[in-house]
Amino acid sequence: MAAVVNSFSIFGIDGYLVKIEIDTIYGQPSVSIVGMGDTAIKEARERLEAAIINSKFEFPKMKIVINLAPSDIKKRGSHFDLGMAIALLIQSNQIKAEEIESYAFIGELSLNGDLRPCDGVLPMVMEAKNKGIRNIVVPNDNIKEASLVKDMNIFAFNKLHEVTDFLMGVNPYESIVDLKDKHHIENPYIIDFQDVQGQDSAIEFVAVAAAGGHNILMSGSPGCGKSMVAKRIPTILPAMTEEEALEVTKIYSVAGLLKNRGSLISERPFRAPHHNASMNSLIGGGIFSKLSHSSFAKGSDPCVFLCKFTRYKFRII
């Protein structure tokens, strides 16, 4: 019977559950990874073998079949490495883990068996909570980001053998306390509408638009103050709710902009794309681009669409 462990992938800006299934079959030694994985996933076979051997385990000399279910959705990223390694060690009877179905594994493996951080951890943990999976194993560098979600048991490690020791009960581990408040960064705005002089009518219209959640189009000659007024719109908007902050932070997480930060974004963002920007540069293109299903792709500025979640949107010309 195949070993099955839980992991997650990203579809747009939302996470979805992925079942990593591994079975060993008698035959010529090989590793086959199926389930519509990208190049990073296909290359996991080399990382798996080196990481398992360097963690003092034996890599099975059999035909190994790895399936990422659901198999009809394109998957990306190297964060499946940890789940693959754990499932393979369970399948080869090198470790025994109880209630493995209550855990999910996220993390990239180095050739030495170290756990490396990955992008998109926040939406994955949020989806885990929705699916009733409360125990999440992540790299140590992702612990702050993962702990932004309440009522979850986050287990962070630096090496593969530390994860296996924990699963086998060799080294007990206490779950991380909710660190949400510690990750909240108070960053008051340093700009204010009192800096704007001689644009009373524009400020009045902007205040009405911000209060009612309306679009606003500002037109005028260069240097008349359009950008200066627009930059100050977030300062008069109400503070973001926890749901809005998580949604904005989730976008940054998927875009890879939360590295070494792991903080809940509490200020409403502002972006000013160039007036000559094309439609593709704003929302991206391609059927399977990294963020195409959320209307913007890898390589474009993901914050352009944060206006949608922050109750204001405007264009400067």
C-alpha positions as a Markdown table, in Angstrom:
| # | Residue | x | y | z |
|---|---|---|---|---|
| 1 | Met | 0.0 | 0.0 | 0.0 |
| 2 | Ala | 1.3 | 3.5 | -0.9 |
| 3 | Ala | 2.3 | 5.9 | 1.8 |
| 4 | Val | 0.3 | 9.2 | 1.8 |
| 5 | Val | 1.2 | 12.5 | 3.4 |
| 6 | Asn | -0.4 | 16.0 | 3.1 |
| 7 | Ser | 1.1 | 19.0 | 1.5 |
| 8 | Phe | -0.3 | 22.1 | -0.3 |
| 9 | Ser | 0.1 | 24.0 | -3.5 |
| 10 | Ile | -0.9 | 27.4 | -4.7 |
| 11 | Phe | -3.7 | 28.1 | -7.2 |
| 12 | Gly | -3.7 | 31.9 | -7.9 |
| 13 | Ile | -3.3 | 33.3 | -4.4 |
| 14 | Asp | -5.1 | 30.5 | -2.6 |
| 15 | Gly | -3.7 | 27.2 | -1.3 |
| 16 | Tyr | -5.2 | 23.8 | -2.0 |
| 17 | Leu | -4.6 | 20.4 | -0.5 |
| 18 | Val | -2.1 | 18.0 | -2.3 |
| 19 | Lys | -1.8 | 14.4 | -1.4 |
| 20 | Ile | 1.7 | 13.1 | -1.9 |
| 21 | Glu | 1.4 | 9.4 | -2.6 |
| 22 | Ile | 4.6 | 7.2 | -2.8 |
| 23 | Asp | 4.9 | 3.5 | -3.6 |
| 24 | Thr | 7.9 | 1.3 | -4.2 |
| 25 | Ile | 7.8 | -1.4 | -6.9 |
| 26 | Tyr | 10.2 | -4.2 | -7.6 |
| 27 | Gly | 12.1 | -3.3 | -10.8 |
| 28 | Gln | 15.0 | -1.3 | -12.0 |
| 29 | Pro | 15.9 | 1.5 | -9.5 |
| 30 | Ser | 14.3 | 4.8 | -10.7 |
| 31 | Val | 12.2 | 7.6 | -9.5 |
| 32 | Ser | 9.1 | 8.7 | -11.4 |
| 33 | Ile | 7.2 | 11.8 | -10.3 |
| 34 | Val | 3.7 | 12.2 | -11.8 |
| 35 | Gly | 0.9 | 14.6 | -11.2 |
| 36 | Met | 1.6 | 17.5 | -13.6 |
| 37 | Gly | 4.7 | 18.9 | -11.7 |
| 38 | Asp | 7.0 | 21.6 | -13.1 |
| 39 | Thr | 10.7 | 21.3 | -13.5 |
| 40 | Ala | 11.4 | 22.1 | -9.9 |
| 41 | Ile | 9.3 | 19.2 | -8.9 |
| 42 | Lys | 10.8 | 16.8 | -11.4 |
| 43 | Glu | 14.3 | 17.7 | -10.2 |
| 44 | Ala | 13.3 | 16.7 | -6.6 |
| 45 | Arg | 14.4 | 13.2 | -7.3 |
| 46 | Glu | 18.1 | 14.2 | -7.1 |
| 47 | Arg | 17.5 | 16.3 | -4.0 |
| 48 | Leu | 15.5 | 13.5 | -2.3 |
| 49 | Glu | 18.2 | 10.9 | -2.8 |
| 50 | Ala | 21.1 | 13.1 | -1.6 |
| 51 | Ala | 19.1 | 14.5 | 1.4 |
| 52 | Ile | 18.0 | 11.1 | 2.6 |
| 53 | Ile | 21.4 | 9.5 | 2.3 |
| 54 | Asn | 23.1 | 12.5 | 4.0 |
| 55 | Ser | 20.5 | 12.3 | 6.8 |
| 56 | Lys | 21.8 | 8.7 | 7.6 |
| 57 | Phe | 18.9 | 6.9 | 6.0 |
| 58 | Glu | 18.9 | 4.4 | 3.1 |
| 59 | Phe | 17.5 | 5.4 | -0.3 |
| 60 | Pro | 15.4 | 2.4 | -1.6 |
| 61 | Lys | 17.0 | 0.5 | -4.5 |
| 62 | Met | 13.6 | 0.0 | -6.1 |
| 63 | Lys | 11.3 | 1.7 | -8.6 |
| 64 | Ile | 9.8 | 4.6 | -6.8 |
| 65 | Val | 6.5 | 6.2 | -8.0 |
| 66 | Ile | 5.5 | 9.5 | -6.6 |
| 67 | Asn | 2.1 | 10.9 | -7.4 |
| 68 | Leu | 0.9 | 14.4 | -6.5 |
| 69 | Ala | -2.9 | 14.3 | -6.3 |
| 70 | Pro | -5.1 | 15.8 | -7.7 |
| 71 | Ser | -3.2 | 14.9 | -10.8 |
| 72 | Asp | -5.1 | 17.2 | -13.2 |
| 73 | Ile | -3.9 | 20.5 | -11.8 |
| 74 | Lys | -0.5 | 22.0 | -12.7 |
| 75 | Lys | 1.8 | 22.2 | -9.7 |
| 76 | Arg | 4.9 | 24.4 | -9.1 |
| 77 | Gly | 7.6 | 24.8 | -6.5 |
| 78 | Ser | 10.1 | 22.9 | -4.5 |
| 79 | His | 8.2 | 22.9 | -1.2 |
| 80 | Phe | 7.0 | 19.3 | -1.8 |
| 81 | Asp | 10.5 | 18.0 | -1.1 |
| 82 | Leu | 9.9 | 17.5 | 2.6 |
| 83 | Gly | 6.6 | 15.7 | 2.2 |
| 84 | Met | 8.1 | 13.4 | -0.5 |
| 85 | Ala | 11.0 | 12.5 | 1.8 |
| 86 | Ile | 8.8 | 11.7 | 4.8 |
| 87 | Ala | 6.4 | 9.6 | 2.7 |
| 88 | Leu | 9.3 | 7.7 | 1.2 |
| 89 | Leu | 10.8 | 7.0 | 4.6 |
| 90 | Ile | 7.5 | 5.8 | 5.8 |
| 91 | Gln | 6.9 | 3.6 | 2.8 |
| 92 | Ser | 10.4 | 2.0 | 3.2 |
| 93 | Asn | 9.7 | 1.3 | 6.9 |
| 94 | Gln | 12.6 | 3.4 | 8.0 |
| 95 | Ile | 10.4 | 5.6 | 10.2 |
| 96 | Lys | 7.0 | 5.0 | 11.8 |
| 97 | Ala | 4.7 | 8.0 | 12.4 |
| 98 | Glu | 1.3 | 7.9 | 14.1 |
| 99 | Glu | -1.6 | 9.9 | 12.9 |
| 100 | Ile | 0.4 | 11.1 | 9.9 |
| 101 | Glu | -2.8 | 12.2 | 8.3 |
| 102 | Ser | -3.2 | 15.0 | 10.8 |
| 103 | Tyr | 0.1 | 16.6 | 9.6 |
| 104 | Ala | 1.1 | 18.6 | 6.6 |
| 105 | Phe | 4.6 | 19.1 | 5.4 |
| 106 | Ile | 6.0 | 22.2 | 3.6 |
| 107 | Gly | 9.6 | 22.8 | 2.8 |
| 108 | Glu | 12.5 | 22.5 | 0.3 |
| 109 | Leu | 15.4 | 20.1 | 1.0 |
| 110 | Ser | 19.0 | 20.8 | 0.3 |
| 111 | Leu | 21.5 | 18.1 | -0.7 |
| 112 | Asn | 22.7 | 18.0 | 2.9 |
| 113 | Gly | 19.2 | 17.4 | 4.3 |
| 114 | Asp | 18.7 | 21.0 | 5.5 |
| 115 | Leu | 15.2 | 22.6 | 5.2 |
| 116 | Arg | 15.0 | 25.8 | 3.1 |
| 117 | Pro | 12.2 | 28.3 | 3.2 |
| 118 | Cys | 9.6 | 28.6 | 0.5 |
| 119 | Asp | 7.1 | 31.1 | -0.8 |
| 120 | Gly | 3.3 | 31.0 | -0.2 |
| 121 | Val | 3.4 | 29.4 | 3.2 |
| 122 | Leu | 0.6 | 31.7 | 4.6 |
| 123 | Pro | -2.1 | 30.7 | 2.1 |
| 124 | Met | -1.1 | 27.1 | 2.5 |
| 125 | Val | -1.5 | 27.2 | 6.3 |
| 126 | Met | -4.8 | 29.1 | 5.9 |
| 127 | Glu | -6.1 | 26.3 | 3.6 |
| 128 | Ala | -4.8 | 23.7 | 6.1 |
| 129 | Lys | -7.0 | 25.3 | 8.8 |
| 130 | Asn | -10.0 | 25.2 | 6.5 |
| 131 | Lys | -9.3 | 21.5 | 5.8 |
| 132 | Gly | -9.0 | 20.7 | 9.5 |
| 133 | Ile | -5.3 | 19.9 | 9.5 |
| 134 | Arg | -3.9 | 21.6 | 12.6 |
| 135 | Asn | -0.3 | 20.3 | 12.6 |
| 136 | Ile | 2.0 | 21.9 | 10.1 |
| 137 | Val | 5.7 | 21.2 | 9.7 |
| 138 | Val | 7.7 | 24.0 | 8.0 |
| 139 | Pro | 11.3 | 25.2 | 7.7 |
| 140 | Asn | 12.5 | 27.3 | 10.7 |
| 141 | Asp | 12.7 | 30.4 | 8.5 |
| 142 | Asn | 9.0 | 30.2 | 7.7 |
| 143 | Ile | 7.8 | 29.9 | 11.3 |
| 144 | Lys | 6.8 | 33.5 | 11.8 |
| 145 | Glu | 4.8 | 33.6 | 8.6 |
| 146 | Ala | 3.0 | 30.3 | 9.4 |
| 147 | Ser | 2.2 | 31.4 | 12.9 |
| 148 | Leu | 0.2 | 34.4 | 11.6 |
| 149 | Val | -2.8 | 31.9 | 11.4 |
| 150 | Lys | -4.5 | 31.4 | 14.7 |
| 151 | Asp | -5.3 | 28.0 | 16.3 |
| 152 | Met | -2.6 | 26.1 | 14.4 |
| 153 | Asn | 0.2 | 23.9 | 15.7 |
| 154 | Ile | 3.3 | 25.0 | 13.8 |
| 155 | Phe | 6.4 | 22.8 | 14.1 |
| 156 | Ala | 9.6 | 24.3 | 12.6 |
| 157 | Phe | 12.9 | 22.5 | 12.0 |
| 158 | Asn | 16.2 | 23.0 | 10.3 |
| 159 | Lys | 17.0 | 19.5 | 9.1 |
| 160 | Leu | 15.3 | 16.4 | 7.8 |
| 161 | His | 16.5 | 14.2 | 10.6 |
| 162 | Glu | 15.0 | 16.6 | 13.2 |
| 163 | Val | 11.6 | 16.1 | 11.5 |
| 164 | Thr | 11.9 | 12.3 | 11.6 |
| 165 | Asp | 13.0 | 12.3 | 15.2 |
| 166 | Phe | 10.0 | 14.4 | 16.1 |
| 167 | Leu | 7.6 | 12.1 | 14.2 |
| 168 | Met | 9.0 | 9.0 | 15.9 |
| 169 | Gly | 8.8 | 10.7 | 19.3 |
| 170 | Val | 12.6 | 10.8 | 19.9 |
| 171 | Asn | 12.6 | 14.5 | 20.6 |
| 172 | Pro | 9.3 | 15.9 | 21.9 |
| 173 | Tyr | 8.4 | 19.3 | 20.5 |
| 174 | Glu | 6.1 | 22.0 | 21.9 |
| 175 | Ser | 4.0 | 23.7 | 19.5 |
| 176 | Ile | 4.7 | 27.4 | 18.8 |
| 177 | Val | 2.5 | 29.9 | 20.7 |
| 178 | Asp | 0.5 | 32.3 | 18.6 |
| 179 | Leu | 2.9 | 35.0 | 17.6 |
| 180 | Lys | 0.6 | 37.1 | 15.6 |
| 181 | Asp | 0.8 | 40.2 | 17.9 |
| 182 | Lys | 4.6 | 40.0 | 18.0 |
| 183 | His | 4.7 | 40.0 | 14.2 |
| 184 | His | 2.5 | 43.1 | 13.9 |
| 185 | Ile | 4.6 | 46.0 | 12.8 |
| 186 | Glu | 3.5 | 49.4 | 13.7 |
| 187 | Asn | 4.7 | 51.7 | 10.9 |
| 188 | Pro | 2.9 | 55.0 | 11.0 |
| 189 | Tyr | 2.6 | 57.0 | 7.9 |
| 190 | Ile | 5.1 | 59.8 | 7.5 |
| 191 | Ile | 3.0 | 61.7 | 5.0 |
| 192 | Asp | -0.2 | 63.6 | 5.5 |
| 193 | Phe | -2.7 | 65.7 | 3.6 |
| 194 | Gln | -1.6 | 68.8 | 5.4 |
| 195 | Asp | 1.5 | 68.7 | 3.2 |
| 196 | Val | -0.7 | 69.4 | 0.2 |
| 197 | Gln | -1.2 | 73.1 | -0.6 |
| 198 | Gly | -3.7 | 74.6 | -3.0 |
| 199 | Gln | -5.6 | 71.5 | -3.9 |
| 200 | Asp | -8.6 | 71.8 | -1.7 |
| 201 | Ser | -11.1 | 70.7 | -4.3 |
| 202 | Ala | -9.0 | 67.6 | -5.2 |
| 203 | Ile | -8.7 | 66.7 | -1.5 |
| 204 | Glu | -12.5 | 67.0 | -1.0 |
| 205 | Phe | -13.2 | 64.7 | -4.0 |
| 206 | Val | -10.6 | 62.2 | -2.8 |
| 207 | Ala | -12.1 | 62.2 | 0.7 |
| 208 | Val | -15.6 | 61.5 | -0.8 |
| 209 | Ala | -14.2 | 58.7 | -3.0 |
| 210 | Ala | -12.3 | 57.1 | -0.2 |
| 211 | Ala | -15.3 | 57.3 | 2.2 |
| 212 | Gly | -17.6 | 55.7 | -0.3 |
| 213 | Gly | -15.2 | 53.2 | -1.9 |
| 214 | His | -15.5 | 54.8 | -5.3 |
| 215 | Asn | -13.1 | 55.0 | -8.2 |
| 216 | Ile | -11.5 | 58.3 | -8.9 |
| 217 | Leu | -9.7 | 59.6 | -12.1 |
| 218 | Met | -7.3 | 62.5 | -11.6 |
| 219 | Ser | -6.2 | 64.4 | -14.7 |
| 220 | Gly | -4.0 | 67.4 | -15.0 |
| 221 | Ser | -0.7 | 68.8 | -16.1 |
| 222 | Pro | 2.6 | 67.2 | -14.8 |
| 223 | Gly | 3.6 | 68.5 | -11.4 |
| 224 | Cys | 0.1 | 69.8 | -10.4 |
| 225 | Gly | -0.1 | 67.3 | -7.4 |
| 226 | Lys | -1.9 | 64.2 | -8.7 |
| 227 | Ser | 0.6 | 61.7 | -7.4 |
| 228 | Met | 1.1 | 63.7 | -4.2 |
| 229 | Val | -2.6 | 63.6 | -3.4 |
| 230 | Ala | -2.9 | 59.9 | -4.4 |
| 231 | Lys | -0.1 | 58.8 | -2.2 |
| 232 | Arg | -1.9 | 60.2 | 0.8 |
| 233 | Ile | -5.2 | 58.3 | 0.2 |
| 234 | Pro | -4.2 | 55.3 | 2.4 |
| 235 | Thr | -3.7 | 57.7 | 5.4 |
| 236 | Ile | -7.4 | 58.6 | 5.6 |
| 237 | Leu | -8.8 | 55.1 | 5.1 |
| 238 | Pro | -9.8 | 53.0 | 8.2 |
| 239 | Ala | -7.4 | 50.4 | 9.5 |
| 240 | Met | -7.5 | 47.1 | 7.7 |
| 241 | Thr | -9.5 | 44.3 | 9.4 |
| 242 | Glu | -7.7 | 41.1 | 10.2 |
| 243 | Glu | -9.3 | 39.4 | 7.2 |
| 244 | Glu | -8.1 | 42.2 | 4.9 |
| 245 | Ala | -4.6 | 42.2 | 6.4 |
| 246 | Leu | -4.3 | 38.4 | 5.9 |
| 247 | Glu | -5.5 | 38.7 | 2.3 |
| 248 | Val | -3.0 | 41.4 | 1.5 |
| 249 | Thr | -0.2 | 39.5 | 3.3 |
| 250 | Lys | -1.2 | 36.4 | 1.4 |
| 251 | Ile | -0.6 | 38.1 | -1.9 |
| 252 | Tyr | 2.8 | 39.3 | -0.8 |
| 253 | Ser | 3.6 | 35.7 | 0.4 |
| 254 | Val | 2.7 | 34.1 | -2.9 |
| 255 | Ala | 4.7 | 36.8 | -4.7 |
| 256 | Gly | 7.8 | 36.0 | -2.5 |
| 257 | Leu | 7.9 | 39.4 | -0.9 |
| 258 | Leu | 7.8 | 38.2 | 2.7 |
| 259 | Lys | 11.2 | 36.6 | 2.8 |
| 260 | Asn | 12.9 | 37.1 | 6.2 |
| 261 | Arg | 9.9 | 39.2 | 7.3 |
| 262 | Gly | 7.0 | 37.1 | 8.3 |
| 263 | Ser | 5.0 | 40.0 | 9.4 |
| 264 | Leu | 1.3 | 40.8 | 9.0 |
| 265 | Ile | 1.0 | 43.8 | 6.6 |
| 266 | Ser | -1.2 | 46.3 | 8.5 |
| 267 | Glu | -0.9 | 49.4 | 6.3 |
| 268 | Arg | -2.9 | 49.8 | 3.2 |
| 269 | Pro | -0.5 | 49.6 | 0.2 |
| 270 | Phe | 0.0 | 52.2 | -2.5 |
| 271 | Arg | 1.4 | 51.5 | -6.0 |
| 272 | Ala | 1.7 | 53.9 | -8.9 |
| 273 | Pro | 2.2 | 52.0 | -12.2 |
| 274 | His | 3.6 | 54.0 | -15.1 |
| 275 | His | 0.9 | 55.6 | -17.2 |
| 276 | Asn | 2.2 | 53.8 | -20.3 |
| 277 | Ala | 2.1 | 50.4 | -18.7 |
| 278 | Ser | 0.4 | 47.8 | -20.9 |
| 279 | Met | -2.4 | 45.6 | -19.8 |
| 280 | Asn | -0.2 | 42.5 | -19.7 |
| 281 | Ser | 2.4 | 44.3 | -17.6 |
| 282 | Leu | -0.3 | 45.1 | -15.1 |
| 283 | Ile | -2.3 | 41.8 | -14.9 |
| 284 | Gly | 0.2 | 39.4 | -16.5 |
| 285 | Gly | -0.4 | 36.7 | -19.1 |
| 286 | Gly | -0.3 | 33.0 | -19.7 |
| 287 | Ile | -2.6 | 30.3 | -18.7 |
| 288 | Phe | -0.4 | 28.8 | -16.1 |
| 289 | Ser | 1.6 | 31.8 | -14.9 |
| 290 | Lys | 2.4 | 31.8 | -11.3 |
| 291 | Leu | -0.4 | 34.1 | -10.3 |
| 292 | Ser | -2.5 | 34.1 | -13.4 |
| 293 | His | -5.6 | 32.8 | -11.8 |
| 294 | Ser | -5.7 | 35.9 | -9.5 |
| 295 | Ser | -5.3 | 38.3 | -12.4 |
| 296 | Phe | -1.6 | 39.0 | -12.2 |
| 297 | Ala | 1.4 | 36.9 | -13.2 |
| 298 | Lys | 4.9 | 36.4 | -12.0 |
| 299 | Gly | 7.1 | 39.3 | -13.1 |
| 300 | Ser | 4.4 | 41.9 | -12.8 |
| 301 | Asp | 3.9 | 44.0 | -9.7 |
| 302 | Pro | 1.5 | 42.1 | -7.5 |
| 303 | Cys | 0.6 | 45.1 | -5.4 |
| 304 | Val | -1.2 | 46.8 | -8.3 |
| 305 | Phe | -4.3 | 44.8 | -7.5 |
| 306 | Leu | -4.2 | 45.3 | -3.8 |
| 307 | Cys | -6.4 | 48.3 | -4.4 |
| 308 | Lys | -9.2 | 45.7 | -4.9 |
| 309 | Phe | -8.8 | 44.5 | -1.3 |
| 310 | Thr | -8.3 | 47.9 | 0.2 |
| 311 | Arg | -11.5 | 49.6 | -0.9 |
| 312 | Tyr | -9.9 | 52.1 | -3.2 |
| 313 | Lys | -8.5 | 52.2 | -6.7 |
| 314 | Phe | -7.5 | 55.0 | -8.9 |
| 315 | Arg | -5.6 | 55.9 | -12.0 |
| 316 | Ile | -3.2 | 58.7 | -12.3 |
| 317 | Ile | -2.8 | 60.3 | -15.8 |
